[in-house]
Amino acid sequence: MSFSRGPKEPVQEVETTIWSCTSEDCNGWMRESWSFNEKPECPLCKSSMTQEVRVLPEIK
């Protein structure tokens, strides 16, 4: 028996400004809108972060 919740709506993707970790050994990143600091440090490795733009699923 399959437990399907019906057809899923396609997720809208939008260009989103993010903070990305500058360390080559870390893949940490966060959405700019979720950052409390003007220039945050990576929550995973404490390195500095730089801004970039990625296409991500829209969060409402």
N, CA, C and O of each residue as an XYZ file, in Angstrom:
240
protein
N       0.847     -1.171      0.000
C       0.000      0.000      0.000
C       0.896      1.240      0.000
O       1.895      1.299      0.717
N       0.528      2.210     -0.802
C       1.312      3.447     -0.939
C       0.606      4.584     -0.216
O      -0.615      4.720     -0.303
N       1.368      5.391      0.493
C       0.813      6.537      1.208
C       1.211      7.817      0.483
O       2.189      8.471      0.846
N       0.455      8.159     -0.526
C       0.747      9.354     -1.317
C      -0.106     10.514     -0.824
O      -1.283     10.340     -0.507
N       0.480     11.665     -0.764
C      -0.260     12.860     -0.345
C      -0.769     13.632     -1.553
O      -1.056     14.825     -1.455
N      -0.881     12.971     -2.667
C      -1.368     13.620     -3.869
C      -0.230     14.257     -4.639
O       0.931     14.179     -4.238
N      -0.578     14.888     -5.748
C       0.464     15.510     -6.570
C       1.112     16.683     -5.837
O       0.433     17.494     -5.207
N       2.416     16.753     -5.933
C       3.137     17.848     -5.291
C       3.223     19.022     -6.257
O       3.445     18.852     -7.456
N       3.042     20.214     -5.704
C       3.180     21.408     -6.523
C       4.654     21.656     -6.792
O       5.492     21.411     -5.925
N       4.979     22.140     -7.985
C       6.385     22.453     -8.246
C       6.839     23.593     -7.345
O       6.092     24.540     -7.101
N       8.055     23.494     -6.859
C       8.595     24.508     -5.959
C       9.181     25.637     -6.796
O      10.009     25.408     -7.678
N       8.744     26.850     -6.510
C       9.263     28.036     -7.196
C      10.685     28.290     -6.733
O      10.946     28.306     -5.530
N      11.615     28.491     -7.667
C      12.994     28.804     -7.310
C      13.277     30.258     -7.673
O      12.864     30.740     -8.728
N      13.988     30.948     -6.783
C      14.287     32.364     -6.982
C      15.759     32.636     -6.681
O      16.393     31.897     -5.928
N      16.295     33.703     -7.275
C      17.647     34.123     -6.944
C      17.647     34.649     -5.524
O      16.843     35.516     -5.180
N      18.539     34.135     -4.699
C      18.577     34.447     -3.278
C      19.996     34.836     -2.879
O      20.953     34.143     -3.225
N      20.134     35.943     -2.151
C      21.441     36.345     -1.645
C      21.759     35.497     -0.419
O      20.948     35.368      0.498
N      22.958     34.925     -0.427
C      23.382     34.065      0.691
C      24.752     34.509      1.190
O      25.461     35.264      0.525
N      25.106     34.025      2.369
C      26.472     34.116      2.892
C      27.089     32.744      2.701
O      26.493     31.737      3.084
N      28.279     32.691      2.111
C      28.962     31.434      1.853
C      30.319     31.436      2.556
O      31.038     32.434      2.521
N      30.666     30.321      3.191
C      31.927     30.205      3.909
C      33.107     30.332      2.943
O      33.073     29.793      1.837
N      34.146     31.046      3.370
C      35.324     31.243      2.528
C      36.340     30.106      2.666
O      37.284     30.039      1.880
N      36.172     29.225      3.630
C      37.095     28.111      3.829
C      36.882     27.044      2.757
O      35.748     26.640      2.499
N      37.968     26.588      2.133
C      37.870     25.541      1.101
C      37.436     24.195      1.685
O      36.917     23.344      0.962
N      37.645     24.001      2.985
C      37.310     22.732      3.630
C      35.887     22.699      4.182
O      35.479     21.699      4.774
N      35.125     23.783      3.995
C      33.787     23.876      4.577
C      32.772     24.244      3.497
O      33.054     25.071      2.630
N      31.607     23.635      3.550
C      30.534     23.931      2.604
C      29.421     24.769      3.236
O      28.309     24.823      2.709
N      29.718     25.426      4.369
C      28.692     26.173      5.087
C      28.165     27.366      4.310
O      28.918     28.060      3.627
N      26.865     27.596      4.422
C      26.234     28.767      3.840
C      24.913     29.017      4.554
O      24.370     28.118      5.195
N      24.395     30.242      4.445
C      23.078     30.571      5.013
C      22.437     31.675      4.192
O      23.124     32.486      3.571
N      21.130     31.695      4.197
C      20.417     32.770      3.516
C      20.695     34.084      4.231
O      20.748     34.136      5.460
N      20.874     35.151      3.445
C      21.149     36.458      4.030
C      20.026     36.870      4.977
O      20.285     37.463      6.024
N      18.802     36.564      4.622
C      17.655     36.968      5.451
C      17.609     36.226      6.786
O      16.855     36.622      7.675
N      18.394     35.161      6.950
C      18.416     34.425      8.215
C      19.610     34.792      9.081
O      19.804     34.222     10.155
N      20.409     35.743      8.616
C      21.597     36.154      9.356
C      21.257     37.341     10.249
O      20.574     38.274      9.825
N      21.734     37.299     11.478
C      21.495     38.399     12.412
C      22.630     39.409     12.402
O      22.474     40.520     12.909
N      23.772     39.037     11.832
C      24.947     39.904     11.832
C      25.144     40.545     10.468
O      24.776     39.975      9.441
N      25.727     41.734     10.470
C      26.006     42.413      9.215
C      27.057     41.665      8.411
O      26.980     41.621      7.183
N      28.033     41.078      9.083
C      29.090     40.282      8.447
C      29.281     39.023      9.308
O      30.152     39.004     10.178
N      28.479     37.974      9.078
C      28.516     36.795      9.956
C      29.770     35.949      9.767
O      30.463     36.042      8.754
N      30.040     35.121     10.775
C      31.079     34.102     10.641
C      30.367     32.772     10.445
O      29.215     32.606     10.844
N      31.064     31.836      9.831
C      30.477     30.531      9.536
C      30.087     29.826     10.836
O      30.921     29.687     11.731
N      28.842     29.383     10.955
C      28.422     28.691     12.179
C      29.065     27.309     12.330
O      29.047     26.737     13.419
N      29.629     26.774     11.256
C      30.234     25.439     11.315
C      31.715     25.482     11.679
O      32.179     24.698     12.506
N      32.467     26.417     11.047
C      33.917     26.410     11.260
C      34.467     27.751     11.744
O      35.668     27.876     11.984
N      33.599     28.754     11.888
C      33.962     30.086     12.396
C      34.824     30.907     11.431
O      35.391     31.920     11.841
N      34.939     30.499     10.162
C      35.665     31.282      9.167
C      34.802     32.464      8.725
O      33.612     32.527      9.034
N      35.420     33.401      7.995
C      34.653     34.528      7.469
C      33.759     34.041      6.329
O      33.977     32.969      5.765
N      32.755     34.843      6.004
C      31.813     34.477      4.948
C      31.744     35.612      3.933
O      32.025     36.766      4.255
N      31.370     35.272      2.710
C      31.227     36.250      1.650
C      29.849     36.105      1.014
O      29.273     35.017      1.011
N      29.324     37.199      0.477
C      28.003     37.143     -0.132
C      28.085     36.638     -1.564
O      29.038     36.921     -2.290
N      27.065     35.883     -1.951
C      26.903     35.458     -3.335
C      25.422     35.217     -3.580
O      24.616     35.278     -2.651
N      25.068     34.946     -4.817
C      23.667     34.712     -5.185
C      23.532     33.286     -5.700
O      24.318     32.837     -6.534
N      22.524     32.581     -5.192
C      22.207     31.219     -5.655
C      20.727     31.157     -5.988
O      19.929     31.945     -5.479
N      20.369     30.217     -6.844
C      18.957     29.948     -7.141
C      18.511     28.858     -6.177
O      18.983     27.723     -6.235
N      17.585     29.228     -5.281
C      17.124     28.322     -4.232
C      15.602     28.265     -4.202
O      14.939     29.168     -4.712
N      15.036     27.204     -3.605
C      13.579     27.161     -3.451
C      13.101     28.352     -2.632
O      13.720     28.733     -1.638
N      11.991     28.928     -3.068
C      11.428     30.097     -2.372
C      10.823     29.677     -1.043
O      10.137     28.659     -0.955
N      11.080     30.457     -0.023
C      10.498     30.215      1.292
C       9.545     31.360      1.581
O       9.924     32.529      1.520
N       8.315     31.016      1.894
C       7.308     32.060      2.139
C       7.068     32.249      3.599
O       6.254     33.086      3.987
